[in-house]
């Protein structure tokens, strides 16, 4: 009850005796925040200053009638605000009530005013407003909890993806940084190619899983220094199918993309890659992007079985492989990043 008595009551009536009467009735009932105006033109500024919890509005005023004023109040309060408006009128015809209700009037007070009726009707509307505010606060709290929980789940998914990527690389890259670098570079290339922010982020998150199929390759092949024998290379190729198989049954869209990347990131633009011998645009674009990102990072970083190439050596080789190993448009985007100094270490 105390909260109701502290509510901001805003009286709008061009007749001073009506305003004075309502102020006396409400004051004796214990209301402490009573504001009034006899000039409809002052309503916008007073609405901002008062932030009323209820408006008592005269229907018939010079210049602007009650329905016009009410529209002004509703526009000022905002569509989502539950601000009860009580119409003050001596005209209680069904037509007027219909017009008022259609315009958004919550209740009517008939002149001359009955003291008890005034207080009861105002109390009822303020209680309804309180309930609306409580429900809105509860809704906002629930929405915030849902957002927080969604963020937690998204973070957990990303951590799982990162850990899976690191698990695949751990045997020949104990730092686990290769997968992270490939993801970041793939995202940069995708962005330079004009992809949407959502697609860029999806590629960035899926790319680190490109070599997850390596978990199915024996150490004597995976870690062998030097060139593979033909039968060893055939065995190594299988990591693309293994990776795709691990993730292809997932209902998670990001993992479906990761499966496509895992299978096709060793395909070549000229059709000489593996495992399916895809050519040109038949190769999924994310896989074409990751193919170059993986190639650049693998060559420019040392592994147990090879030295690191310099960026200049690697760039020269990528240029030579444009239109053969790599999609020319992907190479162009990559070279723009290089020229802008955005490739990092």
Buried (B, 14 or more C-beta within 10 A) or exposed (E): EEEBBEBBBBBBBBBEEBBEBBBEBBEEBEBEBBBBBBEBEEBEEBBEEBEBBBBBBBBBBEEBEBBEBBEBBBEBBEEEEBBBBBBBBEEEEEEBBEBBEEBBBBBBBEBEBEBEEBBEBBBEBBBBBBEBBEEEEEEEEEEEEEEEEEEEEEEEBEEEBBEBBBBBBBBBBEEBEBBBBBBBBBBBBBBBBEBEEEBBBBBBBBBBBBBBBBBBBEEEBBEBEEEEEEEBEEBBBBBBBBBBBBBBEEEEEBBBBBBBBBBBBBBBBEBEBBBBEBBEEEBBBBBBBBBBBBBBBBBBBEBEEEEEBEBEEBBEBBEEBBEEBBBEBBBBBBBBBBEEEEBEE
